[in-house]
Amino acid sequence: MPVREEQGTKAWQRRDRGTQFAIWAGWLAGTAVFVYCWQLISDKTMWHFVIDAPAQAADLGERMVPPDWAYLNKLWRPTWDTINIATLGTVLALVLAVPTAFCAARNTTPSAAIVRPIALFVIVSSRSINSLIWALVLVAIVGPGVFAGIIAIALRSIGFCAKLLYEAIEEIDESQVEAIRATGASGAQILAYGIAPQVLPAFAGISVFRWDINIRESTVLGLVGAGGIGLQLNASIMNLEWSKVTVILLVIISTVIISEWVSAKVRHAII
């Protein structure tokens, strides 16, 4: 701690002048950036709409009540499509994520110079693009429908699953692998008996966790034409049928709650 002289006695000082000046300069720079960003936001914000927002929200709430419960009978199939999009997309992602993870892990990659960078690039690319963007592109390529939603969920999930899985592979106990290798086991046997048993619990947990996330993401893919209950939500909003929107939102919330409960039970049983 710096000490300064004061009337012939030494007084404790928390920071020296250089450090204190740097802290003040940092606060000043942060404040300047905040003021500048706030000015940009203010210039591009229609404040009369913001001021009127509470009244508009109250009016919208009145239109959404009571819910149109008769519309519930038309939502079972879209809800089932949404669950299928999430489930099949997760399964497809796992099929592709497993080899990607083994190629990305330092202790299992065939080539640290070539294969591993490619696998890491696949992981980063998948995680960088939102599922809605994937769906928007795929709808333009393969057309609207559930198939585009499944592929979009899969492409989005590959990076998530592969990243967590290859980190689990890198953290395995190498002594078990060396023990199996010492018996003269082949590469496939080392993988089956030395690596797979150690990463299987992590793989199961990652799979269930990602499926739970995909249930949430698949509910909105219909907004861009990728199937599921989002199609009905978009149509109801466009037609200003707010009582139907209420029913759809309640169904989405119920589906997410049930998927969360199932996911928690499965993870608890596995872990």
C-alpha positions as CSV (number, residue, x, y, z in Angstrom):
1,M,0.0,0.0,0.0
2,P,1.4,3.5,-0.8
3,V,2.3,5.7,2.1
4,R,2.7,9.5,2.0
5,E,4.3,11.9,4.4
6,E,1.9,14.3,6.3
7,Q,3.4,16.8,8.8
8,G,6.3,14.5,9.6
9,T,4.2,11.4,10.1
10,K,3.4,8.6,7.6
11,A,-0.2,8.4,6.5
12,W,-1.7,5.4,4.8
13,Q,-3.1,6.0,1.3
14,R,-5.2,3.4,-0.6
15,R,-3.9,4.1,-4.0
16,D,-1.0,6.1,-5.5
17,R,-1.8,9.1,-7.7
18,G,-1.2,7.3,-11.0
19,T,-3.7,4.5,-10.1
20,Q,-6.3,7.0,-8.9
21,F,-5.9,9.1,-12.0
22,A,-6.4,6.0,-14.2
23,I,-9.6,5.1,-12.3
24,W,-11.0,8.6,-12.7
25,A,-10.1,8.6,-16.4
26,G,-11.9,5.3,-16.8
27,W,-15.0,6.6,-15.1
28,L,-14.9,9.7,-17.2
29,A,-14.5,7.8,-20.5
30,G,-17.4,5.4,-19.5
31,T,-19.7,8.3,-18.7
32,A,-18.8,10.0,-22.0
33,V,-19.6,6.8,-23.9
34,F,-22.9,6.3,-22.0
35,V,-24.0,9.9,-22.7
36,Y,-23.1,9.5,-26.4
37,C,-25.0,6.2,-26.7
38,W,-28.0,7.7,-24.9
39,Q,-28.0,10.6,-27.3
40,L,-28.0,8.3,-30.3
41,I,-30.9,6.3,-28.8
42,S,-32.9,9.4,-28.0
43,D,-32.5,10.8,-31.5
44,K,-33.9,7.6,-33.0
45,T,-36.7,7.1,-30.5
46,M,-40.2,8.4,-31.0
47,W,-40.8,9.4,-27.4
48,H,-44.5,10.2,-27.9
49,F,-45.0,6.5,-28.7
50,V,-43.1,5.6,-25.5
51,I,-45.2,7.9,-23.4
52,D,-48.4,6.4,-24.9
53,A,-47.1,2.8,-24.3
54,P,-49.0,2.2,-21.0
55,A,-52.3,3.2,-22.5
56,Q,-51.7,1.0,-25.6
57,A,-50.6,-1.9,-23.4
58,A,-53.8,-1.6,-21.4
59,D,-55.9,-1.5,-24.6
60,L,-54.2,-4.6,-25.9
61,G,-54.7,-6.4,-22.7
62,E,-58.4,-5.7,-22.9
63,R,-58.6,-7.1,-26.4
64,M,-56.8,-10.3,-25.3
65,V,-59.3,-11.1,-22.6
66,P,-61.3,-13.3,-22.6
67,P,-59.3,-16.0,-24.5
68,D,-61.0,-17.7,-27.4
69,W,-60.9,-21.2,-25.9
70,A,-62.7,-22.7,-29.0
71,Y,-59.5,-22.0,-30.9
72,L,-57.7,-24.5,-28.7
73,N,-58.9,-27.4,-30.8
74,K,-56.9,-26.1,-33.8
75,L,-53.7,-25.9,-31.9
76,W,-53.0,-29.5,-31.0
77,R,-51.4,-30.4,-34.4
78,P,-49.2,-27.3,-34.5
79,T,-48.1,-28.0,-30.9
80,W,-47.3,-31.6,-31.9
81,D,-45.3,-30.2,-34.9
82,T,-43.4,-27.9,-32.6
83,I,-42.4,-30.8,-30.3
84,N,-41.4,-32.9,-33.3
85,I,-39.3,-30.0,-34.7
86,A,-37.4,-29.8,-31.4
87,T,-37.0,-33.5,-30.9
88,L,-35.9,-34.5,-34.4
89,G,-33.7,-31.4,-34.7
90,T,-32.0,-32.3,-31.4
91,V,-31.5,-35.9,-32.5
92,L,-30.0,-34.9,-35.9
93,A,-27.8,-32.4,-34.1
94,L,-26.4,-35.0,-31.8
95,V,-25.7,-37.4,-34.6
96,L,-23.5,-34.7,-36.2
97,A,-22.2,-33.2,-33.0
98,V,-20.6,-36.4,-31.6
99,P,-18.0,-36.9,-34.4
100,T,-17.4,-33.1,-34.5
101,A,-16.7,-33.2,-30.7
102,F,-14.2,-36.1,-31.0
103,C,-12.5,-34.2,-33.9
104,A,-12.3,-31.0,-31.8
105,A,-11.0,-32.6,-28.6
106,R,-7.2,-32.4,-28.2
107,N,-6.9,-35.9,-26.9
108,T,-9.0,-37.6,-29.6
109,T,-8.6,-35.5,-32.8
110,P,-7.1,-37.3,-35.7
111,S,-5.1,-34.2,-36.6
112,A,-4.5,-31.2,-34.4
113,A,-3.2,-29.2,-37.3
114,I,-6.0,-29.8,-39.8
115,V,-9.0,-31.7,-38.5
116,R,-9.3,-29.9,-35.1
117,P,-9.4,-26.3,-36.6
118,I,-12.1,-27.4,-39.1
119,A,-14.2,-28.9,-36.2
120,L,-13.8,-25.8,-34.1
121,F,-14.8,-23.7,-37.1
122,V,-18.0,-25.8,-37.5
123,I,-18.8,-25.4,-33.8
124,V,-18.3,-21.6,-33.9
125,S,-20.3,-21.2,-37.1
126,S,-23.2,-23.1,-35.7
127,R,-23.3,-21.2,-32.4
128,S,-22.9,-17.8,-34.1
129,I,-26.1,-17.9,-36.2
130,N,-29.5,-17.9,-34.5
131,S,-32.0,-20.5,-35.3
132,L,-34.4,-17.9,-36.7
133,I,-31.8,-16.9,-39.2
134,W,-31.1,-20.5,-40.1
135,A,-34.9,-21.0,-40.5
136,L,-35.2,-17.9,-42.7
137,V,-32.5,-19.1,-45.0
138,L,-33.8,-22.7,-45.1
139,V,-37.3,-21.6,-45.9
140,A,-35.9,-19.8,-48.9
141,I,-34.0,-23.0,-49.9
142,V,-36.3,-25.9,-49.1
143,G,-39.6,-24.1,-48.8
144,P,-41.8,-23.4,-45.7
145,G,-42.8,-26.2,-43.4
146,V,-41.6,-28.5,-40.6
147,F,-38.6,-29.8,-42.5
148,A,-37.0,-26.4,-42.6
149,G,-37.6,-26.0,-38.9
150,I,-36.0,-29.3,-38.1
151,I,-32.8,-28.5,-40.1
152,A,-32.7,-25.0,-38.6
153,I,-32.8,-26.4,-35.0
154,A,-30.2,-29.0,-35.9
155,L,-27.8,-26.5,-37.4
156,R,-28.1,-24.3,-34.4
157,S,-27.7,-27.1,-31.9
158,I,-24.6,-28.8,-33.4
159,G,-22.2,-26.2,-32.0
160,F,-23.8,-26.1,-28.5
161,C,-23.7,-29.9,-28.1
162,A,-20.3,-30.4,-29.7
163,K,-18.7,-27.7,-27.6
164,L,-19.9,-29.1,-24.3
165,L,-19.1,-32.6,-25.4
166,Y,-15.6,-32.0,-26.6
167,E,-14.8,-30.2,-23.3
168,A,-16.1,-33.3,-21.4
169,I,-13.9,-35.5,-23.6
170,E,-10.8,-33.4,-22.8
171,E,-11.5,-33.7,-19.1
172,I,-11.6,-37.5,-19.0
173,D,-9.3,-39.6,-16.8
174,E,-6.4,-40.5,-19.1
175,S,-5.3,-43.3,-16.8
176,Q,-8.3,-45.4,-17.6
177,V,-7.6,-44.9,-21.3
178,E,-3.9,-45.9,-20.8
179,A,-4.9,-49.0,-18.9
180,I,-7.1,-50.2,-21.7
181,R,-4.5,-49.3,-24.3
182,A,-1.9,-51.3,-22.4
183,T,-3.9,-54.4,-22.9
184,G,-3.4,-54.1,-26.7
185,A,-6.9,-52.9,-27.4
186,S,-7.7,-51.4,-30.8
187,G,-8.7,-47.7,-31.3
188,A,-12.4,-48.7,-31.4
189,Q,-12.1,-50.7,-28.2
190,I,-10.3,-47.8,-26.5
191,L,-13.2,-45.5,-27.6
192,A,-15.9,-47.9,-26.5
193,Y,-14.4,-48.9,-23.1
194,G,-12.1,-46.1,-22.1
195,I,-13.7,-42.8,-23.4
196,A,-17.4,-43.4,-24.0
197,P,-18.2,-44.6,-20.5
198,Q,-16.7,-41.4,-19.0
199,V,-18.5,-39.0,-21.3
200,L,-21.8,-40.8,-21.5
201,P,-23.4,-39.0,-18.5
202,A,-22.3,-35.7,-19.9
203,F,-23.7,-36.6,-23.3
204,A,-27.1,-37.6,-21.8
205,G,-27.2,-34.4,-19.8
206,I,-26.3,-32.2,-22.8
207,S,-28.9,-33.9,-25.0
208,V,-31.8,-33.4,-22.6
209,F,-30.7,-29.8,-21.8
210,R,-30.5,-28.9,-25.5
211,W,-33.8,-30.5,-26.2
212,D,-35.4,-28.3,-23.5
213,I,-33.8,-25.2,-25.1
214,N,-35.0,-26.3,-28.6
215,I,-38.6,-26.6,-27.4
216,R,-38.5,-22.9,-26.6
217,E,-36.8,-22.0,-29.9
218,S,-39.1,-24.1,-32.1
219,T,-42.1,-22.2,-30.8
220,V,-41.1,-19.1,-32.8
221,L,-39.7,-20.6,-36.0
222,G,-43.2,-20.4,-37.5
223,L,-42.9,-16.6,-37.5
224,V,-40.6,-17.1,-40.6
225,G,-42.6,-20.0,-42.1
226,A,-40.6,-22.9,-40.6
227,G,-43.7,-24.7,-39.2
228,G,-45.0,-25.3,-35.7
229,I,-47.3,-23.2,-33.5
230,G,-45.5,-20.0,-34.5
231,L,-47.4,-20.1,-37.8
232,Q,-50.7,-19.7,-35.9
233,L,-49.2,-17.1,-33.7
234,N,-48.0,-15.0,-36.7
235,A,-51.4,-15.4,-38.5
236,S,-53.3,-14.3,-35.4
237,I,-51.2,-11.3,-34.8
238,M,-51.4,-10.2,-38.4
239,N,-55.2,-10.5,-38.3
240,L,-55.4,-8.7,-35.0
241,E,-57.1,-11.7,-33.4
242,W,-55.8,-11.0,-29.9
243,S,-58.1,-13.4,-28.1
244,K,-56.6,-16.2,-30.1
245,V,-53.1,-14.9,-29.4
246,T,-53.8,-15.3,-25.7
247,V,-54.7,-19.0,-26.2
248,I,-51.5,-19.5,-28.3
249,L,-49.3,-17.9,-25.7
250,L,-50.9,-20.0,-22.9
251,V,-50.3,-23.1,-24.9
252,I,-46.6,-22.1,-25.6
253,I,-46.1,-21.4,-21.9
254,S,-47.7,-24.7,-20.9
255,T,-45.5,-26.6,-23.4
256,V,-42.3,-25.0,-22.1
257,I,-43.3,-25.7,-18.5
258,I,-43.9,-29.4,-19.3
259,S,-40.7,-29.7,-21.2
260,E,-38.8,-28.1,-18.3
261,W,-40.3,-30.5,-15.9
262,V,-39.5,-33.5,-18.1
263,S,-36.0,-32.2,-18.7
264,A,-35.4,-31.7,-14.9
265,K,-36.7,-35.2,-14.1
266,V,-34.5,-36.9,-16.8
267,R,-31.4,-34.9,-15.8
268,H,-32.0,-35.8,-12.2
269,A,-32.4,-39.5,-13.1
270,I,-29.2,-39.5,-15.1
271,I,-27.0,-37.4,-12.8
